[in-house]
Amino acid sequence: MLNNTWKRGKSLTAAAALVLAGACMRDGGKDRAAAGTVDSAAVGTTAIMPAVGPGVQVTRTDARSVTKALDYELTPENFARFVAAADSLSAMETRDAATRAHLSANIEDAGSTDSDAGLKWLESNESVSKAINSAGISVRDYYVTSLATAAAVRFMDDPKAAPGTPALAKNAEFLRSRKSELAKLQAQREHKAVVTATP
């Protein structure tokens, strides 16, 4: 029990450090990553923690998901599903005005105080949920994977510098060979054309 309490405290400390880093990144603008520059404050989002891929906004009430993301281990399978869900969501956002309007709403401006407001907002739209679920991933897992990926990107060049949790360092190492996928996810998030490099 004491060991679990210590681990939870360590995760919360790491979460606090990453939230603070996210706020600094938002104010500073850009965070350098091996995949290029990763903009932590995507279009229409004033998140307190960076996210990766389309549709994710993080509010101050999403601490539970932020903490879970620090212990969430990325694998080839769950990351592939996340990327497929992002592709599906990005395609739907491009062709459907209602989905685009929903995803571009700034929920921080709405002043929601609901617990898990960012996650609930993403889950609240049936079309968005279906697009994500079609890739074999739940909306909750999509949301948490987005945060886990964003947190790990910051330490991709130096996984040993990742604070707090073993998963964060492993995730940073995992992402080092996935720079093109990260660049694509960032382009989708920023509503930019996806550029594919050919050898």
C-alpha positions as YAML, in Angstrom:
chain: A
units: angstrom
residues:
- id: 1
  name: MET
  ca: [0.00, 0.00, 0.00]
- id: 2
  name: LEU
  ca: [2.82, 2.39, 0.91]
- id: 3
  name: ASN
  ca: [4.55, 1.51, -2.36]
- id: 4
  name: ASN
  ca: [1.35, 2.27, -4.34]
- id: 5
  name: THR
  ca: [0.94, 5.58, -2.50]
- id: 6
  name: TRP
  ca: [4.56, 6.47, -3.31]
- id: 7
  name: LYS
  ca: [4.06, 5.56, -7.02]
- id: 8
  name: ARG
  ca: [0.84, 7.60, -7.17]
- id: 9
  name: GLY
  ca: [2.60, 10.56, -5.58]
- id: 10
  name: LYS
  ca: [5.43, 10.22, -8.08]
- id: 11
  name: SER
  ca: [2.94, 10.16, -10.98]
- id: 12
  name: LEU
  ca: [1.15, 13.22, -9.62]
- id: 13
  name: THR
  ca: [4.47, 15.05, -9.29]
- id: 14
  name: ALA
  ca: [5.32, 14.15, -12.88]
- id: 15
  name: ALA
  ca: [1.85, 15.24, -13.97]
- id: 16
  name: ALA
  ca: [2.30, 18.59, -12.24]
- id: 17
  name: ALA
  ca: [5.70, 19.03, -13.92]
- id: 18
  name: LEU
  ca: [4.25, 18.27, -17.35]
- id: 19
  name: VAL
  ca: [1.24, 20.52, -16.85]
- id: 20
  name: LEU
  ca: [3.60, 23.33, -15.86]
- id: 21
  name: ALA
  ca: [5.77, 22.55, -18.89]
- id: 22
  name: GLY
  ca: [2.66, 22.57, -21.07]
- id: 23
  name: ALA
  ca: [1.69, 25.99, -19.77]
- id: 24
  name: CYS
  ca: [5.19, 27.29, -20.45]
- id: 25
  name: MET
  ca: [5.12, 25.77, -23.91]
- id: 26
  name: ARG
  ca: [1.77, 27.44, -24.60]
- id: 27
  name: ASP
  ca: [3.17, 30.80, -23.59]
- id: 28
  name: GLY
  ca: [6.45, 30.22, -25.39]
- id: 29
  name: GLY
  ca: [4.80, 28.93, -28.54]
- id: 30
  name: LYS
  ca: [6.77, 26.01, -29.88]
- id: 31
  name: ASP
  ca: [8.45, 22.92, -28.51]
- id: 32
  name: ARG
  ca: [11.29, 21.50, -30.54]
- id: 33
  name: ALA
  ca: [11.16, 17.82, -31.36]
- id: 34
  name: ALA
  ca: [13.13, 15.56, -33.64]
- id: 35
  name: ALA
  ca: [10.11, 15.33, -35.93]
- id: 36
  name: GLY
  ca: [10.17, 19.09, -36.43]
- id: 37
  name: THR
  ca: [8.47, 21.71, -34.35]
- id: 38
  name: VAL
  ca: [5.50, 20.58, -32.32]
- id: 39
  name: ASP
  ca: [3.05, 23.34, -31.53]
- id: 40
  name: SER
  ca: [1.58, 22.62, -28.12]
- id: 41
  name: ALA
  ca: [-1.25, 25.12, -28.51]
- id: 42
  name: ALA
  ca: [-3.07, 23.87, -31.60]
- id: 43
  name: VAL
  ca: [-5.62, 25.87, -33.53]
- id: 44
  name: GLY
  ca: [-8.49, 26.96, -31.30]
- id: 45
  name: THR
  ca: [-7.09, 25.25, -28.21]
- id: 46
  name: THR
  ca: [-5.83, 26.82, -25.00]
- id: 47
  name: ALA
  ca: [-4.93, 23.53, -23.36]
- id: 48
  name: ILE
  ca: [-2.90, 23.40, -20.17]
- id: 49
  name: MET
  ca: [-1.10, 20.31, -21.49]
- id: 50
  name: PRO
  ca: [-0.06, 19.59, -25.05]
- id: 51
  name: ALA
  ca: [-1.92, 17.02, -27.13]
- id: 52
  name: VAL
  ca: [-1.19, 15.23, -30.40]
- id: 53
  name: GLY
  ca: [-3.58, 14.54, -33.26]
- id: 54
  name: PRO
  ca: [-6.92, 16.13, -34.15]
- id: 55
  name: GLY
  ca: [-9.81, 16.89, -31.81]
- id: 56
  name: VAL
  ca: [-8.23, 16.74, -28.35]
- id: 57
  name: GLN
  ca: [-8.53, 19.67, -25.94]
- id: 58
  name: VAL
  ca: [-7.30, 19.45, -22.36]
- id: 59
  name: THR
  ca: [-8.99, 21.48, -19.65]
- id: 60
  name: ARG
  ca: [-7.99, 22.07, -16.06]
- id: 61
  name: THR
  ca: [-10.56, 19.44, -15.06]
- id: 62
  name: ASP
  ca: [-8.87, 16.62, -17.00]
- id: 63
  name: ALA
  ca: [-6.26, 15.83, -14.32]
- id: 64
  name: ARG
  ca: [-7.33, 12.18, -14.13]
- id: 65
  name: SER
  ca: [-6.61, 11.65, -17.84]
- id: 66
  name: VAL
  ca: [-3.34, 13.58, -17.58]
- id: 67
  name: THR
  ca: [-2.19, 11.35, -14.72]
- id: 68
  name: LYS
  ca: [-3.28, 8.20, -16.56]
- id: 69
  name: ALA
  ca: [-1.39, 9.33, -19.66]
- id: 70
  name: LEU
  ca: [1.90, 9.37, -17.73]
- id: 71
  name: ASP
  ca: [1.51, 5.68, -16.90]
- id: 72
  name: TYR
  ca: [0.07, 4.67, -20.29]
- id: 73
  name: GLU
  ca: [2.55, 2.65, -22.32]
- id: 74
  name: LEU
  ca: [2.50, 3.12, -26.08]
- id: 75
  name: THR
  ca: [2.72, -0.09, -28.11]
- id: 76
  name: PRO
  ca: [2.80, -0.71, -31.87]
- id: 77
  name: GLU
  ca: [-0.83, -1.89, -31.65]
- id: 78
  name: ASN
  ca: [-2.38, 0.90, -29.59]
- id: 79
  name: PHE
  ca: [-0.38, 3.60, -31.39]
- id: 80
  name: ALA
  ca: [-1.44, 2.24, -34.82]
- id: 81
  name: ARG
  ca: [-5.08, 2.37, -33.70]
- id: 82
  name: PHE
  ca: [-4.61, 5.93, -32.46]
- id: 83
  name: VAL
  ca: [-3.09, 6.98, -35.80]
- id: 84
  name: ALA
  ca: [-5.95, 5.26, -37.70]
- id: 85
  name: ALA
  ca: [-8.53, 7.02, -35.50]
- id: 86
  name: ALA
  ca: [-6.78, 10.36, -36.11]
- id: 87
  name: ASP
  ca: [-6.92, 9.70, -39.87]
- id: 88
  name: SER
  ca: [-10.62, 8.90, -39.65]
- id: 89
  name: LEU
  ca: [-11.36, 11.96, -37.52]
- id: 90
  name: SER
  ca: [-9.31, 14.25, -39.75]
- id: 91
  name: ALA
  ca: [-11.11, 12.99, -42.88]
- id: 92
  name: MET
  ca: [-14.51, 13.51, -41.23]
- id: 93
  name: GLU
  ca: [-13.52, 16.98, -40.06]
- id: 94
  name: THR
  ca: [-12.54, 17.90, -43.63]
- id: 95
  name: ARG
  ca: [-15.79, 16.76, -45.24]
- id: 96
  name: ASP
  ca: [-18.40, 17.45, -42.53]
- id: 97
  name: ALA
  ca: [-19.15, 21.03, -41.45]
- id: 98
  name: ALA
  ca: [-20.95, 19.99, -38.24]
- id: 99
  name: THR
  ca: [-17.98, 17.91, -37.07]
- id: 100
  name: ARG
  ca: [-15.60, 20.72, -38.00]
- id: 101
  name: ALA
  ca: [-17.68, 23.21, -36.00]
- id: 102
  name: HIS
  ca: [-17.78, 20.91, -32.98]
- id: 103
  name: LEU
  ca: [-14.04, 20.26, -33.01]
- id: 104
  name: SER
  ca: [-13.14, 23.92, -33.51]
- id: 105
  name: ALA
  ca: [-15.15, 25.10, -30.48]
- id: 106
  name: ASN
  ca: [-12.89, 26.36, -27.71]
- id: 107
  name: ILE
  ca: [-14.18, 24.59, -24.61]
- id: 108
  name: GLU
  ca: [-11.92, 26.58, -22.30]
- id: 109
  name: ASP
  ca: [-13.90, 29.67, -23.28]
- id: 110
  name: ALA
  ca: [-17.10, 27.86, -22.28]
- id: 111
  name: GLY
  ca: [-15.75, 27.78, -18.71]
- id: 112
  name: SER
  ca: [-16.78, 24.19, -18.04]
- id: 113
  name: THR
  ca: [-16.07, 22.98, -14.52]
- id: 114
  name: ASP
  ca: [-17.22, 19.40, -15.15]
- id: 115
  name: SER
  ca: [-14.73, 16.72, -14.22]
- id: 116
  name: ASP
  ca: [-13.01, 15.39, -17.37]
- id: 117
  name: ALA
  ca: [-14.56, 18.19, -19.46]
- id: 118
  name: GLY
  ca: [-12.16, 17.72, -22.38]
- id: 119
  name: LEU
  ca: [-12.77, 13.99, -22.59]
- id: 120
  name: LYS
  ca: [-16.53, 14.34, -22.14]
- id: 121
  name: TRP
  ca: [-16.66, 17.00, -24.85]
- id: 122
  name: LEU
  ca: [-14.96, 14.63, -27.30]
- id: 123
  name: GLU
  ca: [-17.28, 11.77, -26.27]
- id: 124
  name: SER
  ca: [-20.38, 13.97, -26.55]
- id: 125
  name: ASN
  ca: [-20.45, 14.05, -30.34]
- id: 126
  name: GLU
  ca: [-21.80, 10.83, -31.85]
- id: 127
  name: SER
  ca: [-20.08, 11.31, -35.23]
- id: 128
  name: VAL
  ca: [-16.74, 11.96, -33.56]
- id: 129
  name: SER
  ca: [-17.13, 8.91, -31.30]
- id: 130
  name: LYS
  ca: [-18.01, 6.68, -34.26]
- id: 131
  name: ALA
  ca: [-15.04, 7.94, -36.28]
- id: 132
  name: ILE
  ca: [-12.68, 7.13, -33.42]
- id: 133
  name: ASN
  ca: [-14.32, 3.79, -32.55]
- id: 134
  name: SER
  ca: [-14.11, 2.70, -36.22]
- id: 135
  name: ALA
  ca: [-10.35, 2.32, -35.71]
- id: 136
  name: GLY
  ca: [-10.85, -0.13, -32.85]
- id: 137
  name: ILE
  ca: [-10.10, 2.32, -30.04]
- id: 138
  name: SER
  ca: [-12.34, 3.92, -27.43]
- id: 139
  name: VAL
  ca: [-12.66, 7.70, -27.21]
- id: 140
  name: ARG
  ca: [-11.09, 7.55, -23.74]
- id: 141
  name: ASP
  ca: [-8.08, 5.60, -25.03]
- id: 142
  name: TYR
  ca: [-7.76, 7.97, -28.00]
- id: 143
  name: TYR
  ca: [-7.74, 10.91, -25.59]
- id: 144
  name: VAL
  ca: [-5.20, 9.35, -23.22]
- id: 145
  name: THR
  ca: [-2.97, 8.18, -26.09]
- id: 146
  name: SER
  ca: [-2.94, 11.74, -27.44]
- id: 147
  name: LEU
  ca: [-1.71, 13.06, -24.09]
- id: 148
  name: ALA
  ca: [0.77, 10.21, -23.55]
- id: 149
  name: THR
  ca: [2.24, 10.81, -27.01]
- id: 150
  name: ALA
  ca: [2.49, 14.57, -26.52]
- id: 151
  name: ALA
  ca: [4.19, 14.11, -23.15]
- id: 152
  name: ALA
  ca: [6.72, 11.65, -24.61]
- id: 153
  name: VAL
  ca: [7.51, 13.79, -27.67]
- id: 154
  name: ARG
  ca: [9.14, 16.32, -25.38]
- id: 155
  name: PHE
  ca: [11.74, 13.72, -24.37]
- id: 156
  name: MET
  ca: [12.20, 11.93, -27.69]
- id: 157
  name: ASP
  ca: [15.76, 13.19, -28.12]
- id: 158
  name: ASP
  ca: [16.66, 12.24, -24.55]
- id: 159
  name: PRO
  ca: [14.33, 9.61, -23.01]
- id: 160
  name: LYS
  ca: [16.46, 9.51, -19.85]
- id: 161
  name: ALA
  ca: [15.46, 13.12, -19.13]
- id: 162
  name: ALA
  ca: [11.78, 12.16, -18.87]
- id: 163
  name: PRO
  ca: [10.54, 12.80, -15.31]
- id: 164
  name: GLY
  ca: [8.68, 10.49, -13.03]
- id: 165
  name: THR
  ca: [7.33, 7.39, -14.71]
- id: 166
  name: PRO
  ca: [9.02, 4.49, -16.51]
- id: 167
  name: ALA
  ca: [6.28, 4.57, -19.17]
- id: 168
  name: LEU
  ca: [7.17, 8.12, -20.16]
- id: 169
  name: ALA
  ca: [10.80, 7.23, -20.88]
- id: 170
  name: LYS
  ca: [9.75, 4.07, -22.77]
- id: 171
  name: ASN
  ca: [7.24, 6.06, -24.80]
- id: 172
  name: ALA
  ca: [9.88, 8.63, -25.72]
- id: 173
  name: GLU
  ca: [12.14, 5.85, -26.97]
- id: 174
  name: PHE
  ca: [9.21, 4.22, -28.82]
- id: 175
  name: LEU
  ca: [8.42, 7.45, -30.70]
- id: 176
  name: ARG
  ca: [11.96, 8.07, -31.91]
- id: 177
  name: SER
  ca: [11.37, 5.80, -34.91]
- id: 178
  name: ARG
  ca: [7.93, 7.26, -35.67]
- id: 179
  name: LYS
  ca: [8.79, 10.83, -36.66]
- id: 180
  name: SER
  ca: [6.83, 10.73, -39.92]
- id: 181
  name: GLU
  ca: [3.67, 9.60, -38.10]
- id: 182
  name: LEU
  ca: [4.14, 12.38, -35.54]
- id: 183
  name: ALA
  ca: [4.57, 14.96, -38.30]
- id: 184
  name: LYS
  ca: [1.37, 13.70, -39.92]
- id: 185
  name: LEU
  ca: [-0.54, 13.88, -36.62]
- id: 186
  name: GLN
  ca: [0.67, 17.44, -36.09]
- id: 187
  name: ALA
  ca: [-0.35, 18.47, -39.61]
- id: 188
  name: GLN
  ca: [-3.82, 17.00, -38.99]
- id: 189
  name: ARG
  ca: [-4.08, 18.86, -35.71]
- id: 190
  name: GLU
  ca: [-3.13, 22.15, -37.35]
- id: 191
  name: HIS
  ca: [-5.39, 21.55, -40.36]
- id: 192
  name: LYS
  ca: [-2.43, 21.61, -42.75]
- id: 193
  name: ALA
  ca: [-1.79, 19.47, -45.79]
- id: 194
  name: VAL
  ca: [-0.05, 16.23, -44.86]
- id: 195
  name: VAL
  ca: [3.30, 16.00, -46.62]
- id: 196
  name: THR
  ca: [4.56, 12.47, -47.26]
- id: 197
  name: ALA
  ca: [8.28, 12.05, -47.82]
- id: 198
  name: THR
  ca: [9.31, 9.47, -50.39]
- id: 199
  name: PRO
  ca: [12.75, 7.86, -50.42]
...
